[in-house]
Amino acid sequence: MTLLPELITKEINLFLFLFVVSWTIAISYNLIWNNAANRYNALEIALIHTKKSFEKDLLVRRWNASHGGVYVSLAEKPHLIPVFLPFQKEILHTIRKEVDHD
């Protein structure tokens, strides 16, 4: 009679071991599959955004060219931002120097 409980215990242990191993494999496969699918979808979304941005740039350039281009004249007193004041003065000096030479 003591042989029967040992046999049942061994079968239950084997079943539990196989269940845990198969569950681990299934979860690992699912994680790998989801990671690959997410990566693929992210690349697809990035490609779509890139194409749309390029199309927008082309439309703006075509519109600009069809209207003879857009030119912005330099103001006598440009609006300067205090934080960037040293850089803005240098840039404006360089731009005005180039405009005067043309």
C-alpha positions in Angstrom: 0.0 0.0 0.0 2.9 2.4 0.5 3.9 2.0 -3.2 0.7 3.7 -4.5 1.2 7.1 -2.7 4.8 7.2 -3.9 3.8 6.6 -7.5 1.1 9.2 -7.4 3.5 11.7 -5.8 6.1 11.0 -8.6 3.5 11.4 -11.3 2.2 14.7 -9.8 5.8 16.0 -9.5 6.5 15.0 -13.1 3.3 16.7 -14.2 4.0 19.9 -12.3 7.6 20.0 -13.6 6.4 19.5 -17.2 3.7 22.1 -16.7 6.1 24.7 -15.3 8.6 24.1 -18.1 6.0 24.3 -20.9 4.4 27.4 -19.3 7.9 29.1 -19.1 8.5 28.2 -22.8 5.1 29.6 -23.8 5.5 32.9 -21.9 9.1 33.3 -23.3 7.9 32.7 -26.8 5.1 35.2 -26.3 7.5 37.9 -25.0 9.9 37.4 -27.9 7.0 37.6 -30.4 5.6 40.7 -28.8 9.0 42.4 -28.8 9.5 41.7 -32.4 6.0 42.9 -33.3 6.4 46.1 -31.4 9.8 46.8 -33.0 8.3 46.2 -36.5 5.3 48.4 -35.7 7.5 51.2 -34.4 9.6 51.2 -37.5 6.4 51.2 -39.7 5.1 54.2 -37.8 8.4 56.0 -38.1 8.5 55.4 -41.8 5.0 56.7 -42.3 5.8 59.9 -40.3 9.0 60.4 -42.4 7.1 60.0 -45.7 4.4 62.5 -44.5 7.0 65.0 -43.3 8.8 64.8 -46.7 5.5 65.2 -48.6 4.7 68.3 -46.4 8.1 69.8 -47.1 7.6 69.2 -50.9 4.2 70.9 -50.8 5.5 73.9 -49.0 8.5 74.2 -51.4 6.2 73.9 -54.4 3.8 76.5 -53.0 6.7 78.8 -52.2 8.1 78.4 -55.7 4.7 79.0 -57.3 4.5 82.3 -55.5 7.9 83.6 -56.5 9.6 82.6 -53.3 9.3 84.2 -49.9 11.7 86.9 -48.9 12.1 88.5 -45.5 13.7 91.9 -45.3 15.9 92.9 -42.4 14.3 95.3 -40.0 16.2 98.3 -38.8 15.7 97.4 -35.2 15.2 93.6 -34.9 13.5 92.1 -31.8 16.3 90.8 -29.7 15.9 88.2 -26.9 17.9 89.2 -23.8 19.3 85.8 -23.1 20.7 85.4 -26.6 21.7 89.0 -27.1 25.5 88.4 -27.7 24.8 85.7 -30.2 22.0 87.7 -32.0 24.2 90.8 -32.3 27.0 88.7 -33.9 24.6 87.0 -36.3 22.9 90.3 -37.3 26.3 91.9 -37.8 27.3 89.1 -40.1 24.1 89.2 -42.0 24.1 92.9 -42.5 27.8 92.7 -43.6 26.8 90.1 -46.2 23.8 92.2 -47.4 25.9 95.3 -47.7 28.5 93.5 -49.8 25.8 92.2 -52.2 
